[in-house]
Amino acid sequence: MNPIIKKSIERSISYQDYRDLVNQLTEANSNTGLEKTEDLANYTKLNDKRMKRWDKTIKVSEATQQRISNFNLNISWLVIAESWCGDAAHVIPVLNKIAELNTNINLRLVLRDENPELMDAFLTNGNKAIPKVIIVDNETGNVLNTYGPRPSEAANYVKRFKAKYGMLTPEFKEDLQHWYNKDKGQNVINDVTEILCKLEPVICQ
């Protein structure tokens, strides 16, 4: 296994530990990461509410549940995140809901600023974009794929806006939150199921 990934997995935490951490930071009016600001603390507080909502409301169809439960490769999803990241608050609870359906999928989380070598190895278009999911084969230690920082439809939405306007505006970011709320995690579920199907095609036949 790549020593950077091995070290990161060893220091990673479970989804429940991550949820507990975000909740504690909310109560302390703080945030993860090297930079501590009121804005980032407020985003953390908002994300705690978002994750609580998604933990209760995300639904996976029976057909998709069947495909996920039939997945036989032993893998880890090593997710790079921070408490203040809005995309992470929408995406990670969906990943957890999927991982709960199959014991072969081990969801682990690490913080970006505490793992700079890992983040630098998995940049998105040269940027330290999160959440970033690194899919690792637990038997071979090989990286099988990556996912993120956004689900495919949201990523295309962002790409089109940047191409037209050059940068993301506060209004666009608000629209993106509305998109997440309307989508209810289904784009992430479809994207990730497609990745699993590519890793083990028999589950989707």
N, C-alpha and C positions, 0 to 999 in steps of 0.2 A: 504494500500500500504506500502511496505517496506520503512521505513523512509529514508534510504540512496538513494533509487531510487526516492522517492518523492522530496527530496531536490535537486537531480541532475536534474530532469526534470524541476523544478522551475527555476534553474539557466542556463538551456540549451538555445541554440540559433538555429535559423532556418538555413536552407542550404544557403540561400542568405546572411545571416549575416556572416556565416562561410566563404563563398566565398569572401565577402568584407574584412573580417579580413585577410585572406591569401594574398589578393591583397595589402592591406595596409602594411603588413609585408614585402612583396616583394619590395615595393617602399622604405621601410625603411631599407632594407638589414638586416632583423631580422627574428625571428622565434618564435613560441609558445614554451611553456615548460620552465622548470626551468633552463635548460642549454642553453646558448646562444653562438653559435660558428659560424665561417664563413662557415663551411661545412653544418651545419643545415640550415643556411640562404640560402645557394645555393640550397639545396634540396627543400626548401620552394618555391624559385623562379621557379625551374623546375616543381614542383607540381602545381603551379598556371597555368603554360602553359598547363600542362596535363589536368587539370580540365576544362580549357577553351575549349580545343579541344573536350573532351568527352561531355561537355554540348551541343555542336553543332552536334556531329556525332553519338551518341548512338541511335540505332534503336531497337524497340520492335515489334515483329511480331503481326499481327492482331489477331491471335488466342490467343496469350499470353495477349495482351491488353484486350481482352474480358474476360478472366479468372480473371485478376486483377481487372477489373472494376466491376465484379460481387461479389467481396469479401465484406462481410457485417459486419464483426466484427470491432469494434472501437478500434484500437490499436495505440501504439506509437512505433517507432523505435528509441531507445535512443542509439546513436552511440558515442563511445569513440574514440577520434582521436587526432592527433597533426599535425601541418602544414608540418612538415618535413618528414612525413611517406609516402613513395612511394606507399605502398599497399592502404592506405587510399585515395590517389589521384586518383587511378584507380577505387576503389570500390564505394566510396561515391556518385560520380555523377550518377552512375547507380542506386543506391538506390533512389536518388532524382527523376530520370526519372520514376521509377516505382511508387513512392509515388504520383507523379503528376497525375497519372491515376486514383486515388481513394482518395476521401476526407476522407475516413475512416482510412487512413494511415497517421500518423503524424510523420514526420521525424524531429528529434531534435538531436543536437550535443553538446557534452561537451568535454573539454580538459582533457587528462589523468592526467597530473601533478597537475591540480587544483582539481581533484576528486579522491584522493588516496583510500578512503574507497570504492568507487564504483568499481574502477579498481581491488582492492584486492578481491572483491567479485566475480569477473568474470574473473579470470585468465585462461589462456590456457596452459595446461600442466605445471602449476606452474609459467608461465611467464606472464609479463604484455604486451601481444601482442595486437597490434591494427592494423586496426580498429576492434572494437568489437561491435556488434549490439545486444542490449538487447530488446527483443520483449515483450511489456507490454500490457496487457488487460486494457484499460482505464476505464472500468466499475468496474472490480474487483480488479485491482491493481496487479494481479498475473503476474509473469514472465512466458510467454508461451513457449519461446524458445530463443536461442541465435544463432548468426551467426558470422563467421569470425575467425581469422583475414584475411584469404584469401579464395577465391572461391575454391570449392572442387578439381578441376583439378590442380590448382596451389598448393594447400595444399599437394596433393599427390606427385606432382613434387618435392616440397621441402623435404618432408618426405623421398623419395627415395634417394635424393642427400645426405641428412644428414646421412642416414643409411650407405651409401657407403663411404663417405668422412669425416664424423664427424662434419663438419661445412660448412656454406655457404661461398663461395669464391666471390670476386668481379666480377669474370667472370660469375659465376652462377647468381648473382643478375642482371647483365646486360641481361643475357638470359631470366630471369624472366620478365624483362620489355618488351622484344620482344614478349614474350608469351602474356602479357596483350594487347599489341598493335595489335597482330594478332587476338586475341579472341574478341576484340571490345565489351567487357562487357556481352557477351552472357552467359558465365558460371555463372556469378552473377545472371542474369535474370532467368536462369533455376533453380538455387539453391533456390532463394527466392520464385519463383512461386511454387516450390515443397513444401516449408515450408507453404505457404498460403493454398495450397491444403490439407495439413495435418490438418491444423487448421479448415478448412471448406471444407470438401471433395466434397460437392455438386458442387462447381465451376469448378471442373475438370472432372465431369461425362459427 
